[in-house]
Amino acid sequence: MAERKTVPASFDEFVADRLDGLLRYATVLTDDPDLAQDIVQEVLLRAQQRWSTIDSPPTYVRRMVTNEYLSWRRRAVRRSVPSAPEVLDALGPPVSDHADAYDERDEMLARLAELPRKQRAALVLRYYENYSDAEIAEVLRCRASTVRSQISRALATLRASVSPRPAALTTGACE
């Protein structure tokens, strides 16, 4: 898998350089900034203990975050935690009408939260991290064809959940 940045020499340099990106990635996966922080903190503690044996830290740590998200079992009941406005601002480009942007992001995050974890992880890796099928397959430890299948199913579910927009009312004479 191709590296996206140069690899830092020490763990402290890695954390200084990559912490914000890891937190954003985990927040998109979990839709819960507090849970994202917990996951990243747990992963970084484990990575620090074996830092000298890690060949490709960015790839390895991102995989650890993904695996921690996929296997996280402490949540007994599925719950939805609304994202804070500053988290939502970090997820997309600025839009002229902020109310519409928040509504759209909240709606999309709610739809993503309903997807199975692997489908959600595949979508986030594809569209948030811009990973290829092969890179996603490596992170999720599956075949590229499985990645394509997961993404296809997730997109179909998202499309089916989109409520149709009301048609514009036409004005004029009755026909």
C-alpha positions in Angstrom: 0.0 0.0 0.0 1.4 3.4 -0.9 2.3 5.8 1.9 0.5 9.1 1.9 3.1 11.0 4.0 6.7 10.4 5.1 7.0 8.0 8.1 8.1 9.8 11.3 11.1 8.4 13.1 9.6 8.3 16.6 6.2 7.6 18.2 6.0 11.2 19.5 6.5 12.6 16.0 3.9 10.2 14.6 1.3 11.3 17.2 2.1 15.0 16.7 1.8 14.6 12.9 -1.2 12.2 12.7 -3.4 12.5 15.8 -5.9 15.0 14.3 -6.4 12.8 11.2 -6.8 9.7 13.3 -9.4 11.4 15.5 -11.3 12.7 12.4 -11.3 9.2 10.9 -12.5 7.6 14.1 -15.2 10.2 14.5 -16.6 9.6 11.0 -16.6 5.8 11.7 -18.2 6.1 15.1 -20.4 9.2 14.8 -19.4 9.8 18.4 -16.4 12.1 19.2 -16.0 10.7 22.7 -16.0 7.1 21.5 -13.5 8.1 18.7 -11.2 9.6 21.3 -11.4 6.4 23.4 -10.7 4.2 20.4 -7.7 6.3 19.2 -6.3 6.5 22.7 -6.5 2.8 23.2 -4.9 2.1 19.8 -2.1 4.6 20.4 -1.3 3.0 23.8 -1.1 -0.4 22.2 0.9 0.9 19.2 3.4 2.7 21.5 4.2 -0.6 23.3 5.2 -2.3 20.0 6.4 0.8 18.1 9.8 -0.6 17.3 8.3 -3.6 15.5 5.8 -1.7 13.3 7.0 -1.5 9.7 4.5 1.0 8.2 3.1 3.0 11.2 0.4 5.0 9.3 -1.1 1.9 7.7 -0.8 -0.2 10.8 -2.3 2.3 13.2 -5.2 3.1 10.8 -5.9 -0.6 10.6 -5.8 -0.8 14.4 -8.4 2.0 14.6 -10.6 0.3 12.1 -10.3 -3.1 13.9 -11.0 -1.5 17.3 -14.1 0.1 15.8 -15.3 -3.1 14.2 -14.8 -5.2 17.3 -15.9 -2.7 19.9 -18.4 -4.6 22.1 -18.8 -2.4 25.2 -21.8 -0.8 23.7 -24.7 -3.0 24.9 -27.4 -1.0 23.2 -27.1 0.8 19.9 -27.2 4.5 20.7 -27.0 7.6 18.6 -25.0 10.5 19.8 -25.5 13.7 17.8 -22.3 15.2 16.5 -21.1 18.6 17.8 -21.2 21.4 15.2 -17.4 21.7 15.2 -17.1 18.0 14.4 -19.6 18.4 11.5 -17.7 21.5 10.2 -14.5 19.4 10.0 -16.3 16.7 7.9 -17.0 18.8 4.8 -16.4 22.0 2.9 -18.0 25.2 4.0 -21.5 25.8 2.5 -23.2 29.2 2.1 -26.3 28.2 4.1 -25.0 26.6 7.3 -28.4 25.3 8.4 -28.8 23.3 5.3 -25.3 21.9 5.6 -25.9 20.8 9.2 -29.2 19.2 8.2 -27.6 17.3 5.3 -24.6 16.2 7.4 -26.8 15.1 10.3 -29.0 13.2 7.9 -26.0 11.5 6.2 -24.4 10.6 9.6 -27.6 9.2 10.8 -27.9 7.0 7.7 -24.3 5.9 8.0 -24.9 5.0 11.6 -27.6 2.5 10.5 -25.2 0.6 8.2 -23.5 -2.6 9.4 -20.0 -1.8 10.7 -18.0 -3.3 7.9 -20.1 -1.5 5.2 -19.7 1.7 7.1 -15.9 1.2 7.5 -15.6 0.4 3.7 -17.5 3.6 2.8 -15.5 5.8 5.1 -12.2 4.4 3.9 -13.4 4.9 0.2 -15.0 8.3 0.4 -13.4 9.9 3.4 -9.9 8.5 3.2 -9.8 8.0 -0.6 -8.5 4.5 -0.3 -8.5 2.1 -3.3 -10.3 -1.3 -3.2 -6.9 -3.0 -2.5 -6.0 -0.6 0.3 -9.5 -1.1 1.9 -9.2 -4.9 1.5 -5.8 -4.7 3.3 -7.2 -2.7 6.2 -10.4 -4.8 6.5 -8.5 -8.0 5.9 -10.7 -9.3 3.1 -10.6 -9.5 -0.7 -11.1 -6.6 -3.0 -14.2 -8.2 -4.4 -15.6 -8.3 -0.9 -14.8 -4.6 -0.5 -16.7 -3.8 -3.7 -19.6 -5.9 -2.5 -19.7 -4.1 0.9 -19.6 -0.7 -0.8 -22.3 -1.6 -3.3 -24.6 -2.9 -0.6 -24.0 0.1 1.6 -24.7 2.5 -1.3 -27.8 0.6 -2.2 -29.0 0.9 1.4 -28.2 4.6 1.5 -30.0 5.2 -1.8 -33.1 3.3 -0.5 -33.1 5.4 2.7 -33.2 8.7 0.8 -36.6 10.3 1.1 -37.7 11.7 -2.2 -37.7 15.5 -2.4 -41.1 17.0 -3.0 -41.6 18.1 -6.6 -41.7 21.8 -7.2 -45.2 23.1 -7.4 -46.1 24.3 -10.8 -48.0 27.6 -11.3 -50.2 28.5 -14.1 -53.5 27.5 -15.7 -55.0 24.2 -15.0 -54.9 21.8 -17.9 
